[in-house]
């Protein structure tokens, strides 16, 4: 099976990084390995956990989703959408650091995260 991402292993995570993690399904105990965007602060990321939101290859379904404009820049191999499914993941569960969102994609994701958690 061909790989859907490219990247390298790394443990220093920054907001806007794209990582590969086992992501829990919303309605089941199962997980699916998928790309995700780190949305937690650099300070929080030093605790051994990171906060992430999901990336999917499906098209946006709501105003909460952001269709990535520069998905090749993030080192994703397919057009992708960031979904506001927020979880905390231990560093040791991160399988790969894939890349980083472009500034304009990161700004759009931050705006949605702020609306989700009601941060001004």
ChimeraX commands (.cxc) that place a marker at each C-alpha (Angstrom):
marker #1 position 0.00,0.00,0.00 radius 0.5
marker #1 position 1.51,3.38,-0.96 radius 0.5
marker #1 position 2.15,5.95,1.74 radius 0.5
marker #1 position -0.22,8.91,1.84 radius 0.5
marker #1 position 2.24,11.26,3.54 radius 0.5
marker #1 position 5.90,12.13,3.62 radius 0.5
marker #1 position 7.92,13.36,6.56 radius 0.5
marker #1 position 10.25,12.51,9.42 radius 0.5
marker #1 position 10.10,11.57,13.09 radius 0.5
marker #1 position 10.39,14.43,15.56 radius 0.5
marker #1 position 9.41,15.24,19.14 radius 0.5
marker #1 position 9.49,19.07,19.25 radius 0.5
marker #1 position 5.98,20.07,18.18 radius 0.5
marker #1 position 4.85,23.58,17.34 radius 0.5
marker #1 position 1.40,25.01,16.61 radius 0.5
marker #1 position 0.63,24.53,12.91 radius 0.5
marker #1 position 2.70,21.34,12.57 radius 0.5
marker #1 position 1.08,18.46,10.70 radius 0.5
marker #1 position 1.55,15.08,12.41 radius 0.5
marker #1 position 0.37,11.51,11.88 radius 0.5
marker #1 position -1.52,10.14,14.91 radius 0.5
marker #1 position -4.04,7.44,15.86 radius 0.5
marker #1 position -7.23,9.51,15.97 radius 0.5
marker #1 position -10.32,8.24,17.83 radius 0.5
marker #1 position -13.62,7.91,16.01 radius 0.5
marker #1 position -16.33,10.09,17.56 radius 0.5
marker #1 position -18.84,7.28,17.98 radius 0.5
marker #1 position -16.67,4.20,18.60 radius 0.5
marker #1 position -13.76,2.94,20.65 radius 0.5
marker #1 position -11.72,2.37,17.47 radius 0.5
marker #1 position -9.03,4.69,16.12 radius 0.5
marker #1 position -7.82,5.56,12.64 radius 0.5
marker #1 position -4.31,6.73,11.87 radius 0.5
marker #1 position -4.64,10.08,10.16 radius 0.5
marker #1 position -2.89,13.41,9.74 radius 0.5
marker #1 position -3.73,16.12,12.27 radius 0.5
marker #1 position -2.74,19.73,12.95 radius 0.5
marker #1 position -1.12,20.68,16.26 radius 0.5
marker #1 position -3.24,23.47,17.76 radius 0.5
marker #1 position -1.87,23.58,21.31 radius 0.5
marker #1 position 0.73,26.11,22.44 radius 0.5
marker #1 position 4.46,25.41,22.48 radius 0.5
marker #1 position 4.36,25.61,26.29 radius 0.5
marker #1 position 1.58,23.00,26.53 radius 0.5
marker #1 position 3.38,20.79,24.00 radius 0.5
marker #1 position 6.31,20.51,26.46 radius 0.5
marker #1 position 4.06,18.60,28.91 radius 0.5
marker #1 position 4.23,15.40,26.88 radius 0.5
marker #1 position 0.84,15.92,25.21 radius 0.5
marker #1 position -0.30,17.89,22.18 radius 0.5
marker #1 position -3.74,19.17,21.21 radius 0.5
marker #1 position -4.65,18.37,17.62 radius 0.5
marker #1 position -7.50,18.67,15.13 radius 0.5
marker #1 position -8.21,16.10,12.43 radius 0.5
marker #1 position -7.28,16.25,8.76 radius 0.5
marker #1 position -9.37,14.29,6.25 radius 0.5
marker #1 position -9.23,13.81,2.49 radius 0.5
marker #1 position -12.98,14.50,2.29 radius 0.5
marker #1 position -14.30,17.87,1.13 radius 0.5
marker #1 position -15.45,20.46,3.68 radius 0.5
marker #1 position -18.96,19.75,5.03 radius 0.5
marker #1 position -19.57,22.80,7.19 radius 0.5
marker #1 position -18.32,26.30,7.97 radius 0.5
marker #1 position -16.27,24.73,10.79 radius 0.5
marker #1 position -14.16,22.83,8.23 radius 0.5
marker #1 position -11.26,24.41,6.35 radius 0.5
marker #1 position -10.28,23.10,2.94 radius 0.5
marker #1 position -6.49,23.42,2.87 radius 0.5
marker #1 position -5.40,25.81,0.14 radius 0.5
marker #1 position -1.73,24.83,0.30 radius 0.5
marker #1 position -1.93,21.11,1.11 radius 0.5
marker #1 position 1.27,20.29,-0.84 radius 0.5
marker #1 position 3.15,22.83,1.33 radius 0.5
marker #1 position 2.00,20.85,4.39 radius 0.5
marker #1 position 3.52,17.75,2.71 radius 0.5
marker #1 position 0.15,16.07,2.32 radius 0.5
marker #1 position -0.30,13.97,-0.80 radius 0.5
marker #1 position -3.99,14.70,-1.37 radius 0.5
marker #1 position -6.29,17.71,-1.21 radius 0.5
marker #1 position -7.33,17.79,2.45 radius 0.5
marker #1 position -9.74,19.37,4.92 radius 0.5
marker #1 position -9.12,20.30,8.55 radius 0.5
marker #1 position -12.07,19.32,10.77 radius 0.5
marker #1 position -12.65,20.76,14.23 radius 0.5
marker #1 position -12.44,17.38,15.95 radius 0.5
marker #1 position -10.20,18.31,18.88 radius 0.5
marker #1 position -8.27,15.73,20.93 radius 0.5
marker #1 position -5.20,15.55,23.14 radius 0.5
marker #1 position -2.55,13.02,22.15 radius 0.5
marker #1 position 0.56,11.87,24.00 radius 0.5
marker #1 position 3.85,12.57,22.22 radius 0.5
marker #1 position 4.63,8.86,22.17 radius 0.5
marker #1 position 1.50,8.27,20.04 radius 0.5
marker #1 position 2.75,10.57,17.27 radius 0.5
marker #1 position 3.97,8.35,14.45 radius 0.5
marker #1 position 5.41,11.01,12.18 radius 0.5
marker #1 position 5.87,14.75,11.87 radius 0.5
marker #1 position 4.75,15.31,8.29 radius 0.5
marker #1 position 5.13,19.03,7.69 radius 0.5
marker #1 position 3.63,22.40,8.52 radius 0.5
marker #1 position 0.62,24.42,7.36 radius 0.5
marker #1 position 1.19,27.52,5.26 radius 0.5
marker #1 position 0.59,30.82,7.04 radius 0.5
marker #1 position -2.77,31.38,5.36 radius 0.5
marker #1 position -4.03,27.87,6.17 radius 0.5
marker #1 position -2.77,28.14,9.76 radius 0.5
marker #1 position -4.54,31.51,10.18 radius 0.5
marker #1 position -7.82,29.97,8.97 radius 0.5
marker #1 position -7.44,26.96,11.30 radius 0.5
marker #1 position -6.60,29.20,14.29 radius 0.5
marker #1 position -9.69,31.32,13.63 radius 0.5
marker #1 position -11.91,28.22,13.69 radius 0.5
marker #1 position -10.25,26.79,16.81 radius 0.5
marker #1 position -10.77,30.12,18.60 radius 0.5
marker #1 position -14.47,30.01,17.66 radius 0.5
marker #1 position -14.80,26.39,18.83 radius 0.5
marker #1 position -13.31,27.06,22.27 radius 0.5
marker #1 position -14.63,30.64,22.48 radius 0.5
marker #1 position -11.27,32.36,22.81 radius 0.5
marker #1 position -11.27,36.01,21.70 radius 0.5
marker link #1:1,2 radius 0.2
marker link #1:2,3 radius 0.2
marker link #1:3,4 radius 0.2
marker link #1:4,5 radius 0.2
marker link #1:5,6 radius 0.2
marker link #1:6,7 radius 0.2
marker link #1:7,8 radius 0.2
marker link #1:8,9 radius 0.2
marker link #1:9,10 radius 0.2
marker link #1:10,11 radius 0.2
marker link #1:11,12 radius 0.2
marker link #1:12,13 radius 0.2
marker link #1:13,14 radius 0.2
marker link #1:14,15 radius 0.2
marker link #1:15,16 radius 0.2
marker link #1:16,17 radius 0.2
marker link #1:17,18 radius 0.2
marker link #1:18,19 radius 0.2
marker link #1:19,20 radius 0.2
marker link #1:20,21 radius 0.2
marker link #1:21,22 radius 0.2
marker link #1:22,23 radius 0.2
marker link #1:23,24 radius 0.2
marker link #1:24,25 radius 0.2
marker link #1:25,26 radius 0.2
marker link #1:26,27 radius 0.2
marker link #1:27,28 radius 0.2
marker link #1:28,29 radius 0.2
marker link #1:29,30 radius 0.2
marker link #1:30,31 radius 0.2
marker link #1:31,32 radius 0.2
marker link #1:32,33 radius 0.2
marker link #1:33,34 radius 0.2
marker link #1:34,35 radius 0.2
marker link #1:35,36 radius 0.2
marker link #1:36,37 radius 0.2
marker link #1:37,38 radius 0.2
marker link #1:38,39 radius 0.2
marker link #1:39,40 radius 0.2
marker link #1:40,41 radius 0.2
marker link #1:41,42 radius 0.2
marker link #1:42,43 radius 0.2
marker link #1:43,44 radius 0.2
marker link #1:44,45 radius 0.2
marker link #1:45,46 radius 0.2
marker link #1:46,47 radius 0.2
marker link #1:47,48 radius 0.2
marker link #1:48,49 radius 0.2
marker link #1:49,50 radius 0.2
marker link #1:50,51 radius 0.2
marker link #1:51,52 radius 0.2
marker link #1:52,53 radius 0.2
marker link #1:53,54 radius 0.2
marker link #1:54,55 radius 0.2
marker link #1:55,56 radius 0.2
marker link #1:56,57 radius 0.2
marker link #1:57,58 radius 0.2
marker link #1:58,59 radius 0.2
marker link #1:59,60 radius 0.2
marker link #1:60,61 radius 0.2
marker link #1:61,62 radius 0.2
marker link #1:62,63 radius 0.2
marker link #1:63,64 radius 0.2
marker link #1:64,65 radius 0.2
marker link #1:65,66 radius 0.2
marker link #1:66,67 radius 0.2
marker link #1:67,68 radius 0.2
marker link #1:68,69 radius 0.2
marker link #1:69,70 radius 0.2
marker link #1:70,71 radius 0.2
marker link #1:71,72 radius 0.2
marker link #1:72,73 radius 0.2
marker link #1:73,74 radius 0.2
marker link #1:74,75 radius 0.2
marker link #1:75,76 radius 0.2
marker link #1:76,77 radius 0.2
marker link #1:77,78 radius 0.2
marker link #1:78,79 radius 0.2
marker link #1:79,80 radius 0.2
marker link #1:80,81 radius 0.2
marker link #1:81,82 radius 0.2
marker link #1:82,83 radius 0.2
marker link #1:83,84 radius 0.2
marker link #1:84,85 radius 0.2
marker link #1:85,86 radius 0.2
marker link #1:86,87 radius 0.2
marker link #1:87,88 radius 0.2
marker link #1:88,89 radius 0.2
marker link #1:89,90 radius 0.2
marker link #1:90,91 radius 0.2
marker link #1:91,92 radius 0.2
marker link #1:92,93 radius 0.2
marker link #1:93,94 radius 0.2
marker link #1:94,95 radius 0.2
marker link #1:95,96 radius 0.2
marker link #1:96,97 radius 0.2
marker link #1:97,98 radius 0.2
marker link #1:98,99 radius 0.2
marker link #1:99,100 radius 0.2
marker link #1:100,101 radius 0.2
marker link #1:101,102 radius 0.2
marker link #1:102,103 radius 0.2
marker link #1:103,104 radius 0.2
marker link #1:104,105 radius 0.2
marker link #1:105,106 radius 0.2
marker link #1:106,107 radius 0.2
marker link #1:107,108 radius 0.2
marker link #1:108,109 radius 0.2
marker link #1:109,110 radius 0.2
marker link #1:110,111 radius 0.2
marker link #1:111,112 radius 0.2
marker link #1:112,113 radius 0.2
marker link #1:113,114 radius 0.2
marker link #1:114,115 radius 0.2
marker link #1:115,116 radius 0.2
marker link #1:116,117 radius 0.2
marker link #1:117,118 radius 0.2
marker link #1:118,119 radius 0.2
marker link #1:119,120 radius 0.2
view
